[in-house]
Amino acid sequence: MKMKQKVLTICLTIIVVAVLAATYVTLVQHAQPSTTPTTTTSVKFVSSQITVNGVVTAQSQAKLNFQIGGKLTYLPFKEGDTIAAGQTLARLDTYALQRQLTATLNTYRTTRDTFDQAQANSQGNVLKPTLAPNNTDAINDAINRMLDQSQAGLDNSVINVELANYALQLSTLTSPLHGIVTHEDVTVPGVNITPLTTFTVADPTTMVFRANVPTSSIYYVGLGSLVTLAIDGVPDKVTGTVVKIYPSKVVLSSGESVYQVDIQSDVLLKNAKLDEGGTAIISTNAQNVALVPAWAVLSGKYIWIDNNGTPELRTVTIGKTHGSEIEIMSGVSASDKIIIDPKFIAARKYQIL
């Protein structure tokens, strides 16, 4: 019995010693400095193609609104109809406006007669005996004031006529271009509308594919860049070129901020329809261009590379800076790892520039 207890005690002692030894080794290993970079990042090359979404639209189009509200009395065109520049697209009820114009014209006529009479009286010295026959200066001042008041009244009357005529003109919408009616908020006359009611006319001969390019990719899209288009509803892919890059960003319904690019193609004009969606594959103007963290480039021409665990100071040629990244035009490859932990370099007694 005592022998068994001694054997059990020896076994337990051996197990405890083994556990303590293993724990010590682990702690020692963790206490030693790492011999590999704690942090590196891969070299990211700009893709030779950018795939983005977009929609077929017309470069020449107009969104029209009345500046005043009222009853719609004339709507000669429907969506899809062809309309010429200068043709009436819609008209509001103008009865009240026409009567107002007539009233202001009558007021103008009366004011004009009064003005003409004042001028005639002044030139014929009709007022001088009744004003101050013995005071020439007082007579002249009084006549000038009367003429000035008459002129001001006439000027106001002219302004009222112009405003009434302008309000009458605002009651009619005319197309500023030759094209087709692509949208109307109302379909029949006889309803009351507001300035928020919209009508859209587009020229289909200016049809383009408008692509939404992310901010990070717009730097590598240029005028004349070749594009392959896949348009919904068009069985074959379409080739085209970038003809316009818009200078400011727009925010999509998804909340993403993008730059818009217009892509033109003769095949697009023949086969596509307005408002069709699709995808554009744009060939970039970046050849062997890499993007790395801007702060990792030292003195504008050096970068630390992890060469199998050894820091290597590499000379590079830089390009443009895009936010927190900078272009590397030459000096790195896709397999390189950039050291972004200075402690790794310092531990090997390299001097950081």
Secondary structure by P-SEA (a helix, b strand, c coil): caaaaaaaaaaaaaaaaaaaaaaaaaaaaaaccccccccccccccccccccbbbbbbbcbbbbbbbccccccccccccccccccccccccccccaaaaaaaaaaaaaaaaaaaaaaaaaaaaaacccccccccccaaaaaaaaaaaaaaaaaaaaaaaaaaaaaaaaaaacbbbbcccccccccccccccccccccbbbbbbcccbbbbbbbbcccccccccccbbbbbbcccccbbbbbbbcccccccccccccbbbbbbbbbbccccccccccccccccccccccccccccccccccccbbbbbccccccccccccccccccbbbbcccccccccccccaaaaaaaccccc
